[in-house]
């Protein structure tokens, strides 16, 4: 019943708009700050690896191994991906374009930060993003998705119908 409300109700789309605007602003400003400053994730990543030891580690060993074996050696790529990922997720949520995909990418970043032993606003952002993901297309109905999703769906099904008919 609640899922149907989130997915289909016009009043829910207004509440989702507010959630989208809040999350979009948070992501966009965080990303812009990283883009315009000398953002370097190296110390954050090394700190996360350090939190994987002791009696009560905040970071699981498998995640620390990923950070140590892949993320830290490729920190330049992660500096770019985190800064621009945050910024673009924010813009997409603010505009309501490809909203579900943007929310998915945002929640993946939230979980990566949480797995790295940091809390900050990540738990609340995860909770709010779940509502957007469950709502699906209704979360972007008051936004550019209202225009873009039917166009994309039409392109996809035209191409698919041509493939089936040949």
C-alpha positions in Angstrom: 0.0 0.0 0.0 2.8 2.5 1.0 4.9 1.4 -2.0 1.9 2.0 -4.3 1.5 5.5 -2.7 5.1 6.3 -3.3 5.0 5.1 -6.9 1.7 6.5 -8.1 0.4 9.4 -5.9 0.8 13.0 -7.0 1.1 14.2 -3.4 3.9 11.7 -2.8 5.7 13.2 -5.9 5.7 16.6 -4.1 7.2 15.1 -0.9 9.8 13.2 -3.0 10.6 16.5 -4.7 11.5 18.0 -1.3 13.7 14.9 -0.6 15.3 15.2 -4.0 16.1 18.8 -3.6 17.6 18.3 -0.1 19.7 15.3 -1.3 20.6 17.0 -4.5 21.8 20.1 -2.8 23.9 18.1 -0.3 25.5 16.1 -3.1 26.1 19.0 -5.4 27.7 21.2 -2.8 29.9 18.4 -1.5 31.1 17.6 -5.0 31.6 21.2 -6.0 33.7 21.8 -2.9 35.9 18.9 -3.9 36.1 20.0 -7.5 37.1 23.6 -6.7 39.5 22.7 -3.9 42.6 20.4 -3.9 40.6 17.3 -2.9 42.8 14.3 -2.2 41.2 11.1 -0.9 44.5 9.5 0.0 44.4 10.4 3.7 40.8 9.4 4.0 41.5 6.0 2.4 44.6 5.4 4.5 42.6 6.3 7.6 39.9 3.9 6.6 42.4 1.1 6.3 43.8 2.0 9.7 40.2 1.6 11.2 40.3 -2.1 10.2 42.5 -3.1 13.1 42.1 -3.3 16.8 39.6 -4.9 19.1 36.6 -3.3 17.6 37.4 -2.4 14.0 35.1 0.1 12.3 36.1 -1.2 8.8 35.8 -4.8 7.7 38.9 -6.6 6.5 37.6 -7.3 3.0 36.8 -3.5 2.5 40.2 -2.5 3.9 41.9 -5.0 1.5 40.0 -3.4 -1.4 41.0 0.1 -0.4 44.6 -0.9 0.2 44.9 -3.1 -3.0 42.9 -1.0 -5.4 41.7 2.4 -4.2 44.9 3.7 -2.7 47.1 2.8 -5.7 44.5 4.4 -8.0 43.7 7.4 -5.7 43.9 9.9 -8.6 41.0 8.1 -10.3 39.0 8.0 -7.0 39.7 11.7 -6.5 38.0 12.4 -9.9 35.2 9.9 -9.5 34.2 11.0 -6.0 34.2 14.7 -6.7 32.5 14.6 -10.1 30.2 11.7 -9.0 28.9 13.7 -6.0 28.5 16.8 -8.2 26.7 15.1 -11.0 24.4 13.1 -8.7 23.5 16.4 -7.0 22.7 18.1 -10.3 20.6 15.1 -11.6 18.6 15.0 -8.3 18.0 18.8 -8.3 16.8 18.7 -12.0 14.9 15.4 -11.6 16.6 13.8 -14.5 17.5 10.1 -14.5 16.4 10.4 -10.8 16.4 6.7 -9.9 19.8 6.1 -11.5 21.3 9.2 -9.7 19.8 8.1 -6.4 21.3 4.6 -6.9 24.7 6.1 -7.6 24.4 8.3 -4.5 23.4 5.5 -2.2 26.4 3.5 -3.5 28.7 6.4 -2.5 26.9 6.6 0.9 27.6 2.9 1.5 31.2 3.2 0.4 31.7 6.1 2.9 29.9 4.1 5.6 32.0 1.0 4.9 35.1 3.2 5.2 34.2 3.9 8.8 32.7 7.4 8.5 29.2 8.3 9.6 28.4 12.0 9.1 25.1 12.5 7.2 25.4 9.2 5.3 22.8 7.2 7.3 20.1 9.9 6.9 21.0 10.2 3.2 20.6 6.4 2.8 17.2 6.4 4.5 15.9 9.3 2.4 17.4 7.8 -0.8 15.5 4.5 -0.2 12.2 6.4 -0.5 13.4 7.8 -3.9 14.5 4.4 -5.1 11.2 2.7 -4.0 9.2 5.5 -5.7 10.9 5.0 -9.0 9.7 7.3 -11.8 7.3 9.2 -9.5 10.3 10.7 -7.7 11.3 12.6 -10.9 7.8 13.3 -12.1 8.1 16.9 -11.0 11.3 17.3 -12.9 12.9 16.6 -16.2 12.1 12.9 -16.0 8.5 13.9 -16.8 9.8 14.7 -20.3 12.9 12.6 -20.7 11.7 9.2 -19.5 8.9 8.9 -22.1 11.3 9.9 -24.8 13.9 7.3 -23.7 11.2 4.7 -23.3 10.0 5.4 -26.8 13.5 5.2 -28.3 14.1 1.9 -26.5 10.9 0.3 -27.6 11.2 1.6 -31.2 14.6 0.0 -31.5 13.4 -3.2 -29.8 10.4 -3.5 -32.0 12.6 -3.0 -35.1 14.9 -5.8 -33.9 12.0 -8.2 -33.2 10.4 -7.5 -36.6 13.5 -8.2 -38.7 
